[in-house]
């Protein structure tokens, strides 16, 4: 049995993992989807990036989990990567799902064209507004899946995107799997290239878009189980 903590990306809460969590539990594993501060049912809770890191660390402690697999999708790869370092021997593996990864001293916005995100945050009272259904085109989502994604999304606290990550050691020292969703681009972000050269990391690809928890939940659950078994 593997114990998973599942953290979705920008705008999303624990609900986004419903189908994946059900698949994992059906296979005899523990699945603990987590909503970060300021999102979904936790809207209104003040949050910066280190708040989100602490959310994850606290959840591991609250559940007293050991041999845990932390799963970070998209934005949440940044706080998940930092939390993985901080939980020490409780960690089994990190899985980054089409995710940004933390770079010490840099924000989530590092390494990709993000001026539009900064302008949107400024124009919306410090929050990154959710996408609309049309923004999800080409990502392997059915109309129903895209509608579910947009209906459940909530504004994302801007400070979590602009504050710097804090790492004590190179990210490549963590045992990790990086899952690249090919409809969102065939190559990972440049910030991922260096840790991927580490013998502690493996690269897995999925022929789907940026939100595989909606488009391919059964396949993603299989990828997570296989990643957890990697050594």
C-alpha positions as CSV (number, residue, x, y, z in Angstrom):
1,X,0.0,0.0,0.0
2,X,1.2,3.5,-0.9
3,X,0.2,6.7,0.7
4,X,-0.4,9.6,-1.7
5,X,-0.9,13.2,-1.0
6,X,-2.4,14.8,-4.2
7,X,-2.1,18.6,-4.8
8,X,-3.6,20.1,-7.9
9,X,-2.4,23.2,-9.7
10,X,-3.6,26.8,-10.0
11,X,-7.3,27.5,-9.4
12,X,-8.1,23.9,-8.3
13,X,-8.8,22.2,-5.0
14,X,-8.9,18.6,-3.7
15,X,-12.1,17.9,-5.8
16,X,-10.0,17.8,-9.0
17,X,-8.5,14.5,-7.9
18,X,-11.9,12.7,-7.3
19,X,-11.5,10.2,-10.1
20,X,-7.8,9.6,-9.6
21,X,-8.2,9.1,-5.9
22,X,-11.0,6.6,-6.5
23,X,-8.8,4.6,-8.8
24,X,-5.9,4.6,-6.3
25,X,-8.2,3.5,-3.4
26,X,-9.7,0.8,-5.5
27,X,-6.2,-0.6,-5.9
28,X,-5.7,-0.7,-2.1
29,X,-3.7,2.6,-1.7
30,X,-4.3,5.6,0.5
31,X,-5.2,8.8,-1.4
32,X,-5.3,12.2,0.4
33,X,-6.3,15.0,-2.0
34,X,-5.4,18.4,-0.4
35,X,-6.9,21.9,-1.0
36,X,-4.3,24.6,-0.5
37,X,-5.1,27.8,1.4
38,X,-7.1,30.4,-0.5
39,X,-8.6,28.0,-3.0
40,X,-11.8,26.1,-3.5
41,X,-13.5,25.5,-0.1
42,X,-10.6,27.4,1.5
43,X,-11.2,30.7,-0.3
44,X,-10.6,33.7,1.8
45,X,-7.7,32.2,3.7
46,X,-4.6,34.4,3.2
47,X,-1.9,32.6,1.3
48,X,1.6,33.1,0.1
49,X,3.9,30.5,-1.4
50,X,5.3,29.4,2.0
51,X,1.8,29.1,3.3
52,X,1.2,26.4,0.6
53,X,4.4,24.7,1.5
54,X,3.4,24.6,5.1
55,X,-0.1,23.3,4.1
56,X,1.5,20.2,2.6
57,X,4.0,19.7,5.5
58,X,1.2,20.0,8.0
59,X,-1.0,17.5,6.2
60,X,1.8,14.9,6.3
61,X,2.1,15.5,10.0
62,X,-1.6,15.6,10.7
63,X,-2.1,12.3,9.1
64,X,1.2,11.0,10.5
65,X,2.1,9.6,7.1
66,X,5.4,7.9,6.4
67,X,6.7,6.4,3.2
68,X,4.5,9.1,1.5
69,X,4.4,10.0,-2.2
70,X,3.8,13.7,-2.8
71,X,2.1,14.5,-6.1
72,X,2.3,18.1,-7.4
73,X,0.5,19.2,-10.6
74,X,1.3,22.3,-12.5
75,X,1.8,25.3,-10.1
76,X,1.7,23.0,-7.0
77,X,5.0,21.4,-8.1
78,X,6.6,24.5,-6.6
79,X,5.3,24.1,-3.0
80,X,5.4,20.3,-3.3
81,X,9.0,20.2,-4.2
82,X,9.9,22.4,-1.2
83,X,7.6,20.4,1.2
84,X,9.3,17.1,0.0
85,X,12.6,18.4,1.2
86,X,11.2,19.4,4.6
87,X,9.4,16.2,5.5
88,X,12.7,14.3,5.4
89,X,12.6,10.6,6.0
90,X,8.8,10.6,5.7
91,X,9.2,10.9,2.0
92,X,9.1,8.0,-0.4
93,X,9.0,9.9,-3.7
94,X,7.8,13.1,-5.4
95,X,5.8,13.0,-8.6
96,X,5.6,16.2,-10.6
97,X,2.7,16.1,-13.1
98,X,3.3,18.5,-16.0
99,X,4.5,20.8,-13.2
100,X,6.7,23.7,-12.5
101,X,9.4,22.9,-10.1
102,X,11.0,25.1,-7.4
103,X,14.2,27.0,-8.1
104,X,15.8,28.4,-5.1
105,X,15.2,32.2,-4.9
106,X,12.9,32.2,-7.9
107,X,9.1,32.3,-8.2
108,X,6.6,30.1,-10.0
109,X,6.8,32.6,-12.9
110,X,10.5,32.0,-13.4
111,X,11.6,30.7,-16.8
112,X,8.5,31.2,-19.0
113,X,6.7,34.2,-20.5
114,X,4.7,35.4,-17.6
115,X,4.1,39.1,-18.1
116,X,0.5,38.4,-18.9
117,X,0.0,36.6,-15.6
118,X,1.5,39.5,-13.6
119,X,-0.8,42.0,-15.4
120,X,-3.8,39.8,-14.7
121,X,-2.9,39.5,-11.0
122,X,-2.6,43.3,-10.8
123,X,-5.9,43.8,-12.6
124,X,-7.8,41.4,-10.4
125,X,-7.0,42.5,-6.9
126,X,-4.0,40.3,-6.3
127,X,-5.6,37.1,-7.8
128,X,-4.9,35.2,-11.0
129,X,-8.4,34.7,-12.6
130,X,-9.4,31.2,-13.7
131,X,-9.3,30.1,-17.3
132,X,-12.4,29.9,-19.5
133,X,-13.4,26.8,-21.4
134,X,-12.0,28.1,-24.6
135,X,-8.5,28.4,-23.0
136,X,-8.5,24.6,-22.6
137,X,-8.6,23.8,-26.3
138,X,-6.1,21.3,-27.5
139,X,-5.6,19.8,-24.1
140,X,-7.5,16.5,-24.7
141,X,-10.5,17.5,-22.6
142,X,-14.1,16.7,-23.7
143,X,-16.6,19.6,-23.5
144,X,-17.9,18.0,-20.3
145,X,-14.4,17.8,-18.7
146,X,-13.6,21.4,-19.7
147,X,-16.9,22.6,-18.2
148,X,-16.2,20.7,-15.0
149,X,-12.7,22.2,-14.8
150,X,-13.9,25.8,-15.3
151,X,-17.0,25.5,-13.1
152,X,-14.9,24.3,-10.1
153,X,-12.0,26.8,-10.5
154,X,-11.5,29.7,-8.2
155,X,-9.2,32.7,-8.3
156,X,-5.6,31.8,-7.4
157,X,-3.8,33.9,-4.7
158,X,-1.2,36.0,-6.6
159,X,1.4,36.0,-3.9
160,X,1.9,32.3,-4.1
161,X,2.9,32.8,-7.8
162,X,5.3,35.7,-7.3
163,X,7.1,34.8,-4.0
164,X,10.5,33.0,-4.2
165,X,11.0,29.3,-3.5
166,X,13.4,28.3,-0.7
167,X,15.5,25.1,-1.1
168,X,18.3,23.9,1.1
169,X,19.8,21.5,-1.4
170,X,19.6,20.7,-5.1
171,X,16.3,19.4,-6.2
172,X,17.9,16.5,-8.1
173,X,18.8,14.9,-4.8
174,X,15.1,14.1,-4.2
175,X,13.7,10.8,-5.5
176,X,11.3,12.0,-8.2
177,X,9.3,11.2,-11.3
178,X,8.4,13.9,-13.8
179,X,5.3,13.3,-15.9
180,X,5.3,15.2,-19.1
181,X,1.9,15.6,-20.8
182,X,2.7,15.8,-24.5
183,X,-0.3,17.9,-25.7
184,X,1.1,20.7,-23.6
185,X,4.5,20.6,-25.3
186,X,6.9,17.8,-25.8
187,X,9.7,19.2,-23.7
188,X,9.6,20.0,-19.9
189,X,10.3,23.6,-18.7
190,X,14.0,24.5,-18.7
191,X,14.0,24.5,-14.9
192,X,13.2,20.8,-15.1
193,X,16.2,19.9,-17.3
194,X,18.9,20.0,-14.6
195,X,17.2,17.8,-12.0
196,X,16.1,15.4,-14.8
197,X,19.8,14.7,-15.4
198,X,20.1,13.3,-11.9
199,X,20.0,9.5,-11.4
200,X,17.3,10.1,-8.8
201,X,14.8,11.3,-11.4
202,X,12.9,9.5,-14.1
203,X,10.9,11.0,-17.0
204,X,7.5,9.5,-18.0
205,X,5.3,10.8,-20.8
206,X,1.5,10.8,-21.2
207,X,-0.2,11.4,-24.5
208,X,-2.7,13.9,-23.1
209,X,-3.0,17.5,-22.1
210,X,-2.1,19.6,-19.0
211,X,-5.0,18.3,-16.8
212,X,-4.7,14.5,-17.0
213,X,-6.7,14.1,-13.7
214,X,-9.7,15.1,-15.9
215,X,-8.7,13.8,-19.3
216,X,-7.0,10.5,-18.3
217,X,-7.7,9.8,-14.6
218,X,-7.3,6.0,-14.9
219,X,-4.0,6.3,-16.8
220,X,-2.7,8.9,-14.4
221,X,-3.5,6.7,-11.4
222,X,-1.5,3.9,-13.1
223,X,1.4,6.2,-13.7
224,X,1.3,7.3,-10.0
225,X,1.3,3.7,-8.8
226,X,4.3,2.8,-11.1
227,X,6.2,5.9,-10.0
228,X,5.7,5.0,-6.3
229,X,7.2,1.6,-7.0
230,X,10.3,3.0,-8.7
231,X,13.6,2.8,-6.8
